[in-house]
Amino acid sequence: MQATVNNLLSQGELAKRWGRTESAISLATAVGAGPRYVKIDGAIRYPVDEVQRYERACLYFDPAEVALQTVN
C-alpha cells in the first residue's frame, strides 16, 4: 500500500465525506470497524484507496432489483 500526503484523509475529512461526526469515525476505528488506516506521528490517516475499497465492500443491492434484471 503506497500512501502519499495527497491521498490520505484525516478523521475530519472522512467524517465530512460520510456525513458523520469525527467521534463516530474515531469510535469505529477504535473497535476495528471501517477502512484500514496508517498512523503517522500519532495521527490516524486513511488512504483514499482503502476508503474506496471499504465503501465498495459496503454496497448493498435491492433483491427485487436484481430479480428484475435477471428476468429482463
VENMO-V969978 format. One record per residue. N is the residue number from 0. SS is DSSP state (A for helix, B for strand, O for the rest). PHI is phi in whole degrees, 0 to 359 (NA if undefined). PSI is psi as a letter, one per 40 degrees, with the letter a starting at -180 (none if undefined). Layout:
# VENMO-V969978
N | SS | PHI | PSI
N | SS | PHI | PSI
This chain:
# VENMO-V969978
0 | O | NA | h
1 | O | 262 | h
2 | O | 227 | h
3 | O | 242 | i
4 | A | 302 | d
5 | A | 290 | d
6 | A | 244 | f
7 | B | 244 | h
8 | B | 255 | i
9 | O | 281 | i
10 | A | 298 | d
11 | A | 295 | d
12 | A | 294 | d
13 | A | 293 | d
14 | A | 299 | d
15 | A | 295 | d
16 | A | 301 | d
17 | A | 264 | e
18 | O | 67 | f
19 | O | 242 | i
20 | O | 272 | i
21 | A | 298 | d
22 | A | 298 | d
23 | A | 295 | d
24 | A | 294 | d
25 | A | 299 | d
26 | A | 295 | d
27 | A | 301 | d
28 | A | 296 | d
29 | A | 297 | d
30 | O | 264 | e
31 | O | 86 | e
32 | O | 262 | i
33 | O | 100 | a
34 | O | 288 | i
35 | O | 295 | i
36 | O | 218 | i
37 | B | 241 | i
38 | B | 243 | h
39 | B | 238 | h
40 | O | 51 | f
41 | O | 85 | e
42 | B | 263 | h
43 | B | 274 | h
44 | B | 228 | i
45 | B | 249 | h
46 | B | 298 | h
47 | A | 304 | d
48 | A | 295 | d
49 | A | 288 | d
50 | A | 297 | d
51 | A | 296 | d
52 | A | 298 | d
53 | A | 296 | d
54 | A | 298 | d
55 | A | 296 | d
56 | A | 292 | d
57 | O | 269 | e
58 | O | 294 | h
59 | O | 238 | i
60 | O | 243 | i
61 | O | 285 | h
62 | A | 305 | d
63 | A | 294 | d
64 | A | 295 | d
65 | A | 297 | d
66 | A | 299 | d
67 | A | 295 | d
68 | A | 291 | d
69 | A | 283 | d
70 | A | 284 | d
71 | O | 281 | none
